Amino acid sequence: MTADALASAVDRLMAQAREDLERLVAIPSVASEERVPVPAGREAAELVEGLYRDLGFDDIRLLDADDGSVVVLGRTVGPVGAPRVLLYAHYDVQPAGDEDAWSSDPWTLTERDGRWYARGAADCKGNLVMHLTALRALRDVEGGWPVSLTVVCEGSEEMSTGGLERLVAAQPDLFAADVIVVADTGNVEAGVPTVTTSLRGTGSVLVTVRTLSGPVHSGAFGGAAPDAMAALIRVLDTLRDDDGATTVGGVPTDGKWTGAAYPVERFRSDAGVLDGVDVIGGGTVADALWARPVATVLAIEGPAIKDVTASVQAEARAVVNLRVPAGVDAADAQQRLVEQLTAAAPWNARITVEPKTLGRPFAARTDGPAYAALAVAMEQAYGRPMVQTGQGGAIPLCVTLSEAHPDAEILLIGVEEPACRIHAPDESVSPDELRRTAVAEALLLRALSAGRGP
Ligand SMILES: [Zn+2]
């Protein structure tokens, strides 16, 4: 009965959800290192604050993080003994990139073929609207919220500058909760309710190879002169076996993913793998993405082709990004990567490998009452059982929150499914996914209130 009432309430609230999303995407709250603090960040933060305030959050404020971003933090107090639930999203977005590659203005919510297009429509303003819609529906049906709530919306997630993480580490009590809903992921495909239980850790290194005091003519010296570019290529080639699987000394490469499969044809389509080109990594796609390490060469630096001269290069550099699955110590794996690359330098070339970034992997608890309640709520909202997936990208906040509040259950859900094309031109959200995830979240919050099943 209440499930139907909540679903009907969400249906009625979809027009308002669209209006909220229109207002949110109209603010180009782009996070990028060249634009700190995010110029439109405060404007977006104030809009988020206003939306939550209108919903009934009197205790809400903006916190200045040390990376120049603004965090929205709001709280309500529920019935005595009710659990505290933290709802997370972020309002910053990726740049639009090449605006000519968009079919409509990235900063204007535009409906086409039943989807809503704009930068941030899914990642992560759509998820923010999911929270708002779920809370409105519960308030309309139940007259209030059955749990104590903390809402957090940050402004530098896409930049990974860690402003919110350091706030959590410095003032953990502000973010204390029994259950944390991190809404920055989504379903493996539209209509398949999904919880993300595993996030890869990440660590980047900068590789520099030096062989000569300066470039020399390739005709006069090439052949005997140690070629820094060739040395770098030899070094980087140690990262893959013949199947393209990453080999980093001693890091296990035989992991098996036990959650939902990722069909290879869907992966080919999602990743845009060209016809006739192999998918790599050994094992299944899901094994390669969520259960095994990978080292990706992100950039190689030597002369640009437009600046080419007939020279043996004296120095060459590369950035290598390592991703490790839950259960692998990211710092240890990064150290092994440093050692492997360093040892691989041919011809006694001078090589330095500097660790640059490090983020630990995350595995969610799946044995707690909130996880069980989420499974029931998702099945009610979607009419089919919830599946588990992993995600290749790190969400460092999950690690920070789980360290600050080890007993909290962290649930990763959201409106982002593959057709959303997050971070790419023509990002969009399916209003139907938004509707159903909002219903699921409303059912979850209701179920979490003491002594009541969904
Ligand atoms: Zn996001």
Residues whose N, C-alpha, C, O or C-beta is under 5 A from the ligand:
A	BS01	ZN	D123 C124 D184
